[in-house]
Amino acid sequence: MGKTLRNTVGIGLVVGGVILAIFTGWHHAGTASNSVASAEVIAQGRQIYADQCAACHGADLEGQPDWRTQLPSGRSPAPPHDETGHTWHHSDEVLFRIVKEGTAAIVGGGYESDMPGFADVLSDAEIRAVLDFIKSTWPERERAYQENVSQAN
């Protein structure tokens, strides 16, 4: 009886481990950074960025001048989205929510920002395409860092 119980427990642990590995893989596949976005999605994101984002964040993702210095209004200038900014420090989930809901909605605590939410302007797929475009411009080090941050969430 003791050997049968050990075998049953051992099989149960193996099956449980396999099930856990499968669910973990599905989770990461659904939330991982789209570092392999298609050229078509990136091109769509580039166009949406040009139409919706470049006026503030710059045609070349360079941000507004002195983006680290508060404006007289107390708000911050639009940051760059290239590797010189801090966009790549944030997970996919946070970046998506900032674009969809606006920075103030994410930061909370009465924070004010000129960054509006685009929920009424862009679909979720369009927001992801813009983020895929932005990420496609980063050097490997920044892409890898951001992908790791996204997988940790």
C-alpha positions in Angstrom: 0.0 0.0 0.0 2.8 2.4 0.8 4.5 2.0 -2.6 1.2 2.4 -4.4 0.5 5.7 -2.5 4.0 7.0 -3.4 3.5 6.1 -7.0 0.1 7.8 -7.1 1.5 10.9 -5.4 4.4 11.0 -7.8 2.2 10.7 -10.8 0.0 13.4 -9.4 2.9 15.7 -9.0 4.2 15.1 -12.5 0.7 15.7 -14.0 0.3 18.8 -11.9 3.6 20.1 -13.0 2.8 19.5 -16.7 -0.6 21.3 -16.2 1.1 24.2 -14.5 3.7 24.5 -17.3 1.0 24.6 -19.9 -0.9 27.3 -18.1 2.2 29.3 -17.5 3.1 29.1 -21.2 -0.4 30.2 -22.2 -0.2 33.1 -19.8 3.1 34.3 -21.2 2.0 33.8 -24.8 -1.0 36.1 -24.1 0.9 38.8 -22.2 4.4 38.7 -23.5 5.8 41.6 -25.4 5.1 41.6 -29.1 8.8 41.6 -30.1 7.9 39.6 -33.2 5.1 41.8 -34.4 4.6 41.6 -38.2 5.9 44.2 -40.5 2.2 45.0 -41.4 1.3 45.7 -37.7 4.4 47.8 -37.2 3.6 49.8 -40.4 0.0 50.3 -39.1 1.4 51.5 -35.7 3.8 53.9 -37.4 1.0 55.5 -39.3 -1.3 55.8 -36.2 1.7 57.2 -34.2 2.2 59.8 -37.0 -1.5 60.7 -36.9 -2.1 60.6 -33.1 1.1 60.8 -31.2 3.8 62.6 -33.1 2.4 66.1 -32.5 3.4 65.8 -28.8 6.0 63.0 -28.7 7.9 64.0 -31.9 8.0 62.6 -35.4 11.1 60.7 -34.5 9.9 59.7 -31.0 12.2 62.3 -29.5 9.7 63.9 -27.1 9.4 67.6 -26.3 12.4 69.7 -25.4 13.5 69.6 -21.7 11.0 66.8 -21.1 12.3 66.2 -17.6 11.6 69.8 -16.5 8.1 70.7 -15.3 6.2 73.3 -17.3 4.8 76.4 -15.6 1.5 74.5 -15.4 3.1 71.9 -13.2 2.7 69.3 -15.8 5.5 67.5 -17.6 6.4 67.8 -21.3 5.7 64.8 -23.5 8.6 62.3 -23.0 10.5 60.6 -25.8 9.5 57.1 -26.8 13.0 56.3 -28.1 15.7 54.7 -26.0 16.5 58.0 -24.4 13.2 58.1 -22.6 11.6 56.0 -19.9 8.9 54.2 -22.0 10.9 51.0 -22.1 11.0 50.8 -18.3 7.3 50.1 -18.3 5.5 46.8 -18.9 3.2 46.2 -21.9 0.2 46.4 -19.5 1.2 49.8 -18.1 1.9 51.2 -21.5 -1.3 50.0 -22.9 -3.3 51.5 -20.0 -1.5 54.8 -20.3 -2.5 55.1 -23.9 -6.0 53.8 -23.4 -6.9 55.6 -20.2 -4.4 58.5 -20.0 -1.4 59.0 -17.6 -3.5 60.7 -14.9 -5.8 57.7 -14.7 -2.9 55.4 -14.2 -0.8 57.5 -11.7 -3.8 58.6 -9.7 -3.6 60.8 -6.6 -4.7 63.9 -8.4 -1.8 63.7 -10.8 -2.5 66.0 -13.9 -1.2 65.3 -17.3 -1.6 66.5 -20.8 -1.6 62.9 -22.0 -5.2 62.0 -22.7 -6.7 58.6 -22.9 -7.3 57.3 -26.4 -10.1 54.8 -25.6 -12.6 56.7 -27.7 -10.1 57.2 -30.6 -8.2 54.0 -31.0 -9.2 50.3 -30.7 -7.2 48.0 -28.5 -5.6 46.5 -31.6 -4.5 50.0 -32.8 -3.1 50.8 -29.4 -1.1 47.6 -29.5 0.1 48.4 -33.0 1.4 51.8 -31.9 3.2 50.2 -29.0 4.7 47.5 -31.3 5.9 50.3 -33.6 7.5 52.2 -30.7 9.2 49.0 -29.4 10.5 48.1 -32.9 12.6 51.2 -32.8 14.5 50.4 -29.6 17.9 48.8 -29.4 18.0 45.2 -28.3 19.0 46.0 -24.7 16.0 48.2 -24.2 13.6 45.7 -25.9 15.0 42.9 -23.8 14.6 44.9 -20.6 11.0 45.9 -21.4 10.1 42.3 -22.4 11.4 41.1 -19.0 9.4 43.7 -17.2 6.3 42.7 -19.1 6.7 39.0 -18.3 7.3 39.8 -14.6 3.8 41.3 -14.4 
